Amino acid sequence: MDFDSYDLDPAIYDEMLLPDGTHRAHCAEIYETLRELSPEEIDLIQERVTRMFSTEGITFTVYGDDEADERIIPVDCVPRVVSRADWEHLERGLTQRLQAINLFLGDVYGQGRILEDGVIPVDVVRGCPQYRLEMRGVSPPSGTWVAVCGTDIVRTNDGFFVLEDNLRVPSGVSYMIANRKAVKESLRRLYRSSRVRGVEQYGSLLRATLQELAPEGCSDPAIALLTPGVYNSAFYEHMFLARELGADLVEGRDLVVDGGVVYARTTTGLRRIDVIYRRVDDDFLDPLVFRPDSLLGVPGLMEAYRLGNVTLANAPGTGVADDKSVYAYVPDMIRYYLAEEPVLHNVETYLCRRPEDLEYTLDNLDSLVVKRVGESGGYGMLVGPHATPEERNEYAKGVREDPAGFIAQPTLALSRSPCLVDGRLEPRHVDLRPFVLQGRETRIVPGAFCRVALRRGSLVVNSSQGGGGKDLWVLD
Amino acid sequence: MLARSAQGLYWMSRYLERAEHLSRLLWLQTETLVDRPLPEIHLGWRRIYDMIGRRPPSGELVAPDSDDYALADAYTLADDLTFERSNPSSVRSCFALGRENGRQMRQSISGEMWTSLNLSYLRLQQLEIQDVWGASPEGFFAETAAAVDRFRGVAAATMYRDGGRHFMQLGRHIERAQLLLGLLLSQLAADRSIEEASEEGWTSLLRLYHAFEAYTDRYSVEVEREQVMDILVTSPRLPHSLMRTLDQIVFELDAIGPGPDAQSSEEARGEGDGLSALLHETWPVRDDTEGLLRRLSERCRTLHDLVNSCYFEYPTAPALPR
């Protein structure tokens, strides 16, 4: 394969190549390997990678008008490589960020010092739909509200930026491991000689984390993973993680609460459950406390939780910290709680609830990305430079009607990484989602779910909207 | 193990047994299309539809009066029984349902089992009747049945011998017993509809259950209805014989042990023992064979209901620890 026709743009950071077309120092091995491979050989590698996903049924579900559709996530066989120094920088920043977020959650559901001190406006927090009054006064084990965090990070020519913190039920870690398995088996020699750090230990680290968060006095906790069920888009991941954890994969109907204790229905009777890694949204966890029409949850679960008889990871109410408006204040949280400067920077964010930010947003719609604060997965978003004037006008109406429901950010020149497209190497925009585990200590596997915007020129990396995945190699 | 997981494995196994059984029947049926007389072909289709309790797409099966008609009819019927998505008993539907149960319980089966099941499912998803009919439908059905055999082999080699395995085996054997009983009853009904008992029909049952050689060893090359039934019902060495299947059900219930409620556990275990005892004590019954087969079939359904209420969908309150 050659890079002769590779569309290198010096204005956009390329993960493998320098602006002059030579490779970055840490990418030497992969660059040389790619150059040595014939188009037929790399096609074969891509085919093997894709076939593994199909054979193993590694799927996600997309909901259309008629029915749920089980799809294979597209995977690109060319790994993205991150240097050791870059990774250490990311690790420091992610650890710092999650530490501050956990302190923030304990504070806003406790004394509310940060609000009293005026660091964050009260209405931004208490007016957030994800703020759960039911969690006031609750103290989760080890002060850990967020046990599993998946932070979306992008890189530009100016460095790394945090795009968002996923603090409720972040998904994608199973694809990180599946991508690794497929690519590792297909690029064996390169993988070995590149001294790539492993990610396969994620399951045991998650188990250790959940064990540390068990209710007091419970030394060998029974762990269950609570899934909304087979029709959930991330069901493959739930199954995968339950297997890795050695935990029961339960739905709400498998659990009962009696006397403030949670039990699972087994073939020999009811068995006590101590820790629930829940992958069900807050709204559906307990129909007696949240949405009464929920069939996914467990009546009485919150009572058991408040009594300290079961741990929920992540804790309910963590969504207040990954709300798109609250996101803008994370650097302030870091300064407030840790008295440190943030290692990782936020993307500059305009809160349309502020009149001056609203005015700026409406005046610059053609250059901004505007997002609804309550949406995720790339939905409800306007990418200004890619939208038509009609689409921008229509979107502006919604922003004017509910300014507090929107934020805006500059359109970033997301970094690009070489991908195999129609038998050629072409650059595509990428991001990365590393996973941080917080028990009594912080654990981060050296890897991430690397998402790729497979459509030429697209900045949307979400798998539900044409995005794919890529293995990410952190070098030792 | 989790009650819902056990239930999923139980049903996965039932659906795959059903898929394999129907594939084998269709394999034999498509063989008859090559050189057998039209009435025999007609009876073969009727036996299959009777067994699965479904009406053919045209509403009624009409005896063909020409080879062209018989072949055109066969194409439609084979499509309905193999690929029709709206037919819950078609081979494709059974595979899809088996695989769906397996997908929901992937954490309870080995990775190799899942891969084997998923590959068979994907193969069936990509095919339609026109893809298999022109070349070798017999080969297609043989391969489809073999896919279930392979899955069982992989399961035997890789799955823990825990509760999940026993629930899988229990589902498989309850399904097998019901299918065999249904097919014997269908064949008896087919015999009644013609003047002479069809030797070919009974021969095909021997071939279906891998019993032809055992039959000729024990009896002769002459195929007699009573003797075929004897061997299919009672042979201790025939993997698919009814007696062996019922004994296997008792074994699996023993291995699973009691559920949360002592009384319903007793009932389930009692029904399994009763089924086996009824056959051991009463066979052969020459005067009312159909009556006995029907009673056994009904008791298999009862056993299924008892297994369901004992292990899978039991009332919660009595199971709470006190």
Chai-1 contact restraints between the chains, C-beta under 6 A:
chainA,res_idxA,chainB,res_idxB,connection_type,confidence,min_distance_angstrom,max_distance_angstrom,comment,restraint_id
A,T55,B,T115,contact,1.0,0.0,6.0,A-B,restraint_1
A,G57,B,N118,contact,1.0,0.0,6.0,A-B,restraint_2
A,V230,B,Q104,contact,1.0,0.0,6.0,A-B,restraint_3
A,M239,B,R106,contact,1.0,0.0,6.0,A-B,restraint_4
A,M239,B,Q107,contact,1.0,0.0,6.0,A-B,restraint_5
A,A242,B,Q107,contact,1.0,0.0,6.0,A-B,restraint_6
A,R243,B,Q107,contact,1.0,0.0,6.0,A-B,restraint_7
A,D248,B,L2,contact,1.0,0.0,6.0,A-B,restraint_8
A,L249,B,Q107,contact,1.0,0.0,6.0,A-B,restraint_9
A,D254,B,L2,contact,1.0,0.0,6.0,A-B,restraint_10
A,D254,B,R4,contact,1.0,0.0,6.0,A-B,restraint_11
A,V256,B,T316,contact,1.0,0.0,6.0,A-B,restraint_12
A,D258,B,L320,contact,1.0,0.0,6.0,A-B,restraint_13
A,R265,B,A3,contact,1.0,0.0,6.0,A-B,restraint_14
A,T266,B,L2,contact,1.0,0.0,6.0,A-B,restraint_15
A,T266,B,A3,contact,1.0,0.0,6.0,A-B,restraint_16
A,T267,B,M1,contact,1.0,0.0,6.0,A-B,restraint_17
A,T267,B,A3,contact,1.0,0.0,6.0,A-B,restraint_18
A,T267,B,A6,contact,1.0,0.0,6.0,A-B,restraint_19
A,T267,B,G163,contact,1.0,0.0,6.0,A-B,restraint_20
A,T267,B,Y311,contact,1.0,0.0,6.0,A-B,restraint_21
A,G269,B,P260,contact,1.0,0.0,6.0,A-B,restraint_22
A,G269,B,A319,contact,1.0,0.0,6.0,A-B,restraint_23
A,L270,B,A319,contact,1.0,0.0,6.0,A-B,restraint_24
A,L270,B,L320,contact,1.0,0.0,6.0,A-B,restraint_25
